[in-house]
Amino acid sequence: MQFWPKDENPMLDERSARFHGRVMKGDLATLDYVFDQGNRDINVARATNYVTWDYDKDMWCEVDHLMLTFYIKARTTDTREYLEDKINRDVVTLIKGPCYYKSAKVYCTIDMHHPEDESIYDIIKVPKGKRPAPYCVEGKEGDITYHVTLHIQEANPMDLIVYDEEDRGDYFDLHGNNLEKKVKETA
């Protein structure tokens, strides 16, 4: 987060957001359930800054907003809540490593209704020995591929006030849920 006095006009300089987007792209590739090859790579869809007024410091405040798209490997039995929570918590762990932001909102959307790949077993429900050769569908029984849009938004002071509650933490989702709690419990 960068701050400017009231009389200075903050010019948007998106180099820091673009740098964080490139580093996050590399970090996401380290997760074992994220694809990063061929036509299924990790894309930085948006890396921008926006300027808000920080009433506490009486200064302009510039914050980053990253949007990345990628594909994940999952099981057909996984629920949306489980996958979103897993992705959000893993991203918070990645953010805290090099300490991108002191506080951030992390949330993702998963296109569960239109999977990219689904196992032929789950589509036609035919035993493996009696299946025809797969035609444009790959994967083992129970495997499925989803498209994910991930948002990482640096939390400005107003976000912190709106979501300020006990045990909220510095990294949270859109509902204000603490994304560090389970990380702390397992550590």
N, C-alpha and C positions, 0 to 999 in steps of 0.2 A: 504494500500500500504506500502510495506517495502522497504528500500533502503540499499545498501551495497557499500563500496568503491571499486574502480576499481581493486585493488590488491587482494581482497577477492573473492573467488569463491562462488556465491550464490547457496546454495543447496536448491533444491525444497522441501519445507515442506508444504504439502497440508492439514495440520490439520486445519488451519484457513478456507480454502475453504470448507472442509467437515463440519466444525461447522456451517458456514453460510448456507450451503445447508440444514442441519437438521433444523435450525431455520426457514428458508424460507419455508420448507415443512410444519411446524406447522402454520406459518402465512397464507399460501395459504388456509389451511383448514378453516380459519375463513371467507373466502369469501362465500357468500350464493349461488353462481352459480357454485362452484367447488365441485365435488364429492369427498368424502373421506371415502369410506366404501367398504367392500367386495373386489371384483376384480377390482374395480375402485378407487384405491387409488392414492395418489400423490407419484411419484417416483423421487429420485435424480439420474438422469442418468449420470451426470458428475459433479464433483467438483474438479477442478484442478487449478494449478497456472502455469503461464508462466513468464519467465524473459525477460525483454527488457532493453535497455540502455536509461537512461534519460539524454538527452544532456543538459538540463537546469541545472540539479544538478550535472552532470558529475559523475553519480553513476548508479549501477544496480538497476532495479526497478522490483518488483514482484507484479503481479496483479492476481486476481481471475477470474475464468470463471465458472459459474454454468449453468447446463442444467437440467431442470426438465420436467417431462411429467405428464399430468393429463387430466381428462375429465371435460367438462363444460356442463351445461344445458343452452340451448339457445332456441330461437323461430325460426321457419322456415322462418320467414320474415327478420331476422337479416342478415346484410351483413358482409363480411369478414373484411372490413375496420372498421366497427362499433365494432365488437367483439375484433379485435386486439387492437384498441385504448383503449377500456374499460379495457382489461386485462393489457396492458402496464401501463396505468395510475394508476390502482389499485395496481399493483406491486410497482410502484414508491412510492405510499403512504405507503405501507408496509415497503419498504427499508428505507424511511426517518424516520419512527418511532424509531427504535433502532439505526438508522444511521449506517447501514452496511458499506456503501461506501460514500465518499464525492462526487464522480461523477461516473456515470455508464451508459452503453448502455443497454437498455432493449428492447428486441424484441421477437416475438413469431410467430410460424407458426401453422395454423389450417388446418386439413385435412377436407375441406368442401365437397369434392367430394365423400367421403366414410364415412358418419356419422355412429356412433356406434349404436344408436337407433333412430328410427324415429316413429312418431305416425302412427298407422295403418290407420288413416284417410288420412294422407298425402301420404301414399303409394298407397292405392287402391281407394281413393276418393269416398267412399261409405258413405252415411249418417249413423250416429251412431247407429240408431235403426236397420238397415239392415246389419250391419257388421257381418262377421263370428268371432268366438272367435280368439283373436290374437295368433299367433304361433311364439314365439321367438321375438316379437316386442312389446315394451311397451311404455308408455308415453301418455299424454293427447293430444288432438288435438292441433297441432301447436308446440308441444315440440319436441326438437331434441337434441341429445348428440353428441358432437364433441371431438376428441382427439387433445390435444394442446401440443406443444413442446415450452417451454419457455427458453430463454437464458438471463442471467444476466451477463454482462461482466464489471468488474471494468474498468473505463476509465483511461488509462495511459496518461502522458503528451502529447504524440504524437496524441492520439485520440482527446484530447482537442484542439490541434492546428488545426487538419484537419477539425473538426466540429465547429471551432470558428467563430461565427457570432452573430450579435446582437439578444438578446432575446432567445438565444439557451438554456440557463439553464444548470444545472449540470447533469440532467438526460435526456437522449435523446434516440431516436430510431436510426436505421441504416441510416436513411435519414437525420439525424441531427435535426429532429423536436423536439421542446421542449415538454417534457412530464409533465412539472410542470405548464404550463401556465393555463390550465383549472382548475387545482387544486387550484391555487392562486385565480382565478376569483370567484370560488364558495366558497372559505373560507371566 
